[in-house]
């Protein structure tokens, strides 16, 4: 879809039109509820730092209702390469080019799920800007409640990342593998990371910084190939790999059938007497292909109480 760029007095503003149907309201509702580290919400606008090819910037995001477009504003001038970077990153992050019309049409054959989907029409995934950020956040979140995991992520960002200022507020930038690779395990332990998790985060970052693991290459692989590439790495299990496929890569046909939340949602929506087994969810999920990721996402959303 097309984008429109304009000059601002102190920076630039970019309008990014999504593939319809797209609901910014539904998409941001879930983002604000569950993302506790990267974004700031203020006056109906979202702010976060993003790392472009040459430098990090603060991006202001809001929805332009009249133009049905995501508006992104930065308070500095960008060169052509940076504009291309910003547009590419934002279009991928906010799933602006994902056409959900075929999903909505196919799911009509599943009446119970179709009702869930209709109530959330236009809800899209918001992906992490890089696979590295997604992977590190997922590793930190392993076997922790969301609130404490968010605190640890925030502490890592402030320890290792750069800082940018916006309207008198200092915002941290998610660190690079090289920045985290320079840390000692004890640095993270001092932030309440346990020893094993500190090793996972730093060792993986060192592996990437040394060129032993190229995350960008994963984009060229099929889902199971990605899982197979990641599972041998210390600290990465199937759940972590599937989270990367979902929230880092936006793969559309993933079914994490072992996930307790998904199984609870299936039980509620389909009014089952007991929680379905992983095998039973996989059998049910065959009817959701090739959109099983979005069926899962919408089912998860039924547990949010919104």
C-alpha positions in Angstrom: 0.0 0.0 0.0 1.1 3.6 -0.6 2.9 5.9 1.8 2.8 9.7 1.9 5.7 11.8 3.3 5.6 15.4 4.3 8.1 17.8 5.9 7.6 19.1 9.5 9.2 22.2 10.9 11.6 20.1 13.1 11.4 16.7 11.4 9.3 14.6 9.1 5.9 12.9 9.1 5.1 9.8 7.1 1.6 8.4 6.4 1.4 4.6 6.0 -1.8 3.2 4.6 -2.6 -0.4 5.6 -4.2 -3.2 3.7 -7.9 -3.3 4.7 -9.6 -4.5 6.8 -7.4 -3.0 9.5 -8.4 -1.7 12.9 -5.8 0.5 14.5 -8.1 0.7 17.6 -8.2 -3.0 18.1 -4.5 -3.5 17.3 -3.3 -0.8 19.7 -5.8 -1.8 22.5 -4.0 -5.1 22.8 -0.5 -3.6 22.3 -1.0 -1.1 25.1 -2.4 -3.8 27.4 0.5 -6.3 27.0 3.6 -4.3 25.9 5.0 -2.7 29.0 8.6 -1.8 28.0 8.9 -0.4 24.5 6.0 2.0 24.1 4.9 5.2 25.9 1.3 6.2 25.5 0.4 9.8 25.8 -2.6 11.9 24.6 -3.7 9.2 22.1 -0.3 8.9 20.6 2.4 6.2 21.0 6.1 6.8 21.3 9.0 4.4 21.0 12.6 4.3 19.9 13.6 2.5 16.8 17.0 1.8 15.4 17.5 2.7 11.8 20.5 1.7 9.7 22.6 4.7 10.9 21.2 5.7 14.2 18.3 5.3 16.7 15.3 7.8 16.6 12.2 8.5 18.6 9.0 7.8 16.6 5.6 9.3 17.4 2.7 7.1 16.2 -1.0 8.0 15.8 -3.9 7.1 13.5 -5.1 9.6 10.9 -8.8 8.7 10.8 -9.6 10.8 7.7 -6.9 9.3 5.7 -7.1 5.8 7.2 -3.4 5.7 7.7 -0.8 5.2 10.4 1.1 8.5 10.9 4.7 8.3 12.0 6.6 11.5 13.0 10.3 11.9 13.9 11.7 15.1 15.2 14.8 15.0 13.0 15.4 15.1 9.3 16.0 11.7 7.6 18.0 10.9 4.6 16.6 8.6 1.8 18.1 5.4 3.3 16.6 6.2 6.8 13.2 6.9 5.3 13.2 3.6 3.6 14.3 1.9 6.8 11.6 3.6 8.8 8.8 2.7 6.4 10.0 -0.9 6.0 10.3 -1.4 9.8 6.9 0.2 10.6 5.0 -1.6 7.8 6.4 -5.0 9.0 5.9 -4.2 12.7 2.3 -3.1 12.4 1.4 -5.8 9.8 0.2 -3.1 7.4 0.6 -5.3 4.3 -1.2 -8.4 5.8 -4.5 -8.9 4.1 -6.9 -10.6 6.5 -9.8 -10.8 4.2 -9.1 -14.4 3.2 -8.8 -15.4 6.9 -12.2 -13.8 7.6 -13.8 -15.6 4.7 -12.4 -19.0 5.6 -13.2 -18.8 9.3 -16.9 -18.4 8.5 -17.0 -22.2 8.4 -16.2 -22.3 12.1 -19.3 -20.5 13.7 -17.9 -20.3 17.3 -14.6 -18.9 16.2 -16.2 -16.8 13.6 -18.0 -14.9 16.3 -14.8 -14.3 18.2 -13.2 -13.0 15.0 -16.0 -10.7 14.0 -15.9 -9.0 17.4 -12.2 -8.2 16.8 -12.3 -7.6 13.1 -9.1 -5.8 11.9 -7.0 -6.9 14.9 -3.4 -7.4 13.6 -0.1 -8.6 15.2 2.3 -5.9 16.2 5.8 -7.4 15.8 9.0 -6.5 17.5 11.2 -4.4 15.2 14.0 -6.9 15.1 14.3 -10.6 15.6 17.0 -10.0 18.2 14.7 -7.8 20.4 12.0 -10.4 20.1 14.3 -13.3 21.0 15.9 -11.6 24.0 12.5 -10.5 25.4 11.1 -14.0 25.0 14.1 -15.6 26.7 13.8 -13.1 29.6 10.0 -13.9 29.8 10.5 -17.7 30.1 8.7 -19.0 33.2 8.1 -15.5 34.6 5.0 -13.5 35.1 4.6 -10.7 32.6 5.0 -7.8 35.1 8.4 -9.1 36.4 9.6 -10.0 32.9 8.8 -6.5 31.8 10.9 -5.1 34.7 13.9 -7.2 33.7 13.6 -6.2 30.1 13.4 -2.5 31.1 16.5 -2.9 33.3 18.5 -4.5 30.5 17.5 -1.7 28.1 18.6 1.0 30.5 21.8 -0.8 31.4 23.0 -1.5 27.9 21.2 0.7 25.4 21.6 4.3 24.3 19.4 7.1 25.5 17.4 9.6 23.5 15.5 12.7 24.7 12.0 13.7 23.7 10.2 16.7 25.2 12.5 16.5 28.2 11.9 12.8 28.7 14.8 10.3 28.4 13.9 7.2 26.4 16.2 4.2 26.2 16.9 2.3 23.0 16.8 -1.5 22.9 20.5 -2.5 22.9 22.4 -4.2 20.0 23.9 -7.7 20.4 27.3 -6.0 20.6 26.2 -3.9 23.5 24.8 -6.8 25.5 27.8 -9.0 24.5 30.1 -6.6 26.5 28.2 -7.3 29.7 29.3 -9.7 32.4 26.8 -12.2 33.9 27.2 -10.5 37.2 25.9 -7.2 35.6 22.5 -8.9 34.9 22.5 -10.8 38.2 22.7 -7.4 39.9 19.4 -6.6 38.1 17.7 -9.7 39.6 18.4 -12.0 36.6 19.1 -15.5 37.8 22.5 -16.8 36.7 21.2 -19.2 34.1 19.1 -16.5 32.4 22.0 -14.0 32.5 24.1 -16.6 30.7 21.4 -17.3 28.1 21.0 -13.6 27.2 24.7 -12.7 27.1 25.9 -15.9 25.5 23.3 -15.6 22.7 24.2 -12.0 22.2 27.9 -12.9 21.9 27.1 -15.6 19.4 25.3 -13.1 17.2 27.9 -10.3 17.7 30.7 -12.8 16.7 28.8 -13.7 13.5 28.1 -17.3 14.6 24.4 -16.8 14.4 22.7 -14.7 11.7 19.1 -14.1 12.6 18.3 -12.4 9.3 18.9 -15.7 7.6 15.9 -17.2 9.4 13.5 -15.1 7.2 14.4 -17.4 4.3 13.6 -20.6 6.2 10.3 -22.5 6.6 8.8 -22.6 10.1 10.1 -26.0 11.0 13.5 -25.1 9.7 13.6 -22.0 11.9 12.7 -24.2 14.9 15.4 -26.7 14.0 18.0 -24.0 13.6 17.2 -22.5 17.1 16.5 -25.5 19.3 20.2 -26.5 19.6 21.0 -23.1 21.1 21.2 -23.0 24.9 18.2 -21.3 26.4 15.9 -21.7 23.4 13.1 -24.3 23.5 10.1 -24.9 21.3 8.0 -22.2 23.1 10.7 -19.6 22.5 11.2 -20.5 18.9 7.4 -20.4 18.3 7.2 -17.0 19.9 9.9 -15.7 17.5 8.0 -17.1 14.6 4.8 -15.4 15.8 5.9 -12.1 17.3 9.2 -11.6 15.5 8.4 -12.9 12.1 4.6 -12.8 11.8 4.3 -16.2 10.3 0.6 -16.8 9.6 0.1 -20.6 10.0 1.7 -21.4 13.4 -0.2 -23.4 16.0 1.4 -23.5 19.5 -1.0 -26.2 20.5 0.8 -27.0 23.8 0.2 -23.4 25.1 -2.0 -23.5 28.2 -3.6 -20.1 27.3 -4.6 -21.3 23.9 -6.1 -24.5 25.3 -8.0 -22.6 27.9 -9.4 -20.2 25.2 -10.4 -23.1 23.0 -12.3 -24.7 26.0 -14.1 -21.5 26.6 -15.0 -20.6 23.1 -16.0 -24.1 22.1 -17.8 -24.7 25.4 -15.9 -28.0 26.1 -16.3 -29.9 29.4 -12.5 -30.1 29.9 -9.4 -28.5 28.7 -8.4 -30.0 25.3 -5.1 -31.8 24.9 -2.4 -30.6 22.6 -3.3 -33.3 20.2 -7.0 -32.3 20.2 -6.1 -28.6 19.6 -3.9 -29.6 16.7 -6.8 -31.6 15.2 -9.2 -28.7 15.6 -6.6 -26.3 14.3 -6.4 -28.1 10.9 -9.7 -26.3 10.0 -8.0 -22.9 10.7 -5.1 -23.4 8.2 -3.4 -21.5 6.6 -4.3 -18.8 9.2 -3.7 -20.7 12.4 -1.5 -18.0 13.9 -4.3 -15.4 13.6 -6.9 -17.9 14.9 -4.6 -18.5 17.9 -4.1 -14.7 18.3 -7.8 -14.0 18.4 -8.4 -16.9 20.8 -5.7 -15.6 23.1 -7.5 -12.2 23.0 -10.6 -13.7 24.5 -8.7 -14.3 27.7 -7.8 -10.6 28.1 -11.2 -9.7 29.4 -11.7 -7.0 26.8 
